[in-house]
């Protein structure tokens, strides 16, 4: 695709994104967010990136254009590899992006340590069931991270791992980093997405997992919390 065409698509993508941000900025409660799978930096937390990278949308020139736009809206708070406090709860976030991740890479280990430091900092709150973990991608190897056959073929074509995945035929494509953090620290709740077709809820130990689905498909979830417990989960379809 020509650079001019990419620029045009990027501009339109960001225009639509900002229209949504303007509406979210007007709601009467804070809006919390982490970057998604095509927001720059793309994948630098789950694998060691080569020096020469393919230019990709929406950051054909390697600039985090969406993050720059986010700073304009004071009611929208980004917290990947950071934390936020709200109504007595601690929200810890990560990006997670679109692939399970290279667990032996320097990038994976570096960002995992950041999350572990945050969980240790709020260990008291976590013991009191007041920590909510949020990532773009849902945790690996659950009911919520299974690819459809169509999506699996796309992943095999573009991201490799063909023989291993076809042999297992499980099609799990969630975040291994999110899974390791949940297994170790057991937060009250984990919110993640990316795998549109596997929306719903699941559980790892005492941690409740929710994949609300894609909002542009008319899906979402309303979760009610009370005294450190998940009281109710209502899915919007």
Buried (B, 14 or more C-beta within 10 A) or exposed (E): EEEEEBEEBBEEBBEEBBEEBEEEBEEEEEBBBBBBBBBBBBBBBBBEBEEEEEEBBBBBEEEBBBBEBBEEBEEBBBBBBBBBEEEEBBBBBBBBBBBBBBEEBEBBEEBBEBBBEBBEEBEEBBEBBBBBBBBBBBBBBBBBBBBEEEBBEEBBEEEEEEEEBEEEEEBBBBBBBBBBBBEEBBBBBBBBBBBBBBBBBBEBEEBBBBBBBBEEEEBBBEBEBEEBEBEEBEBEE
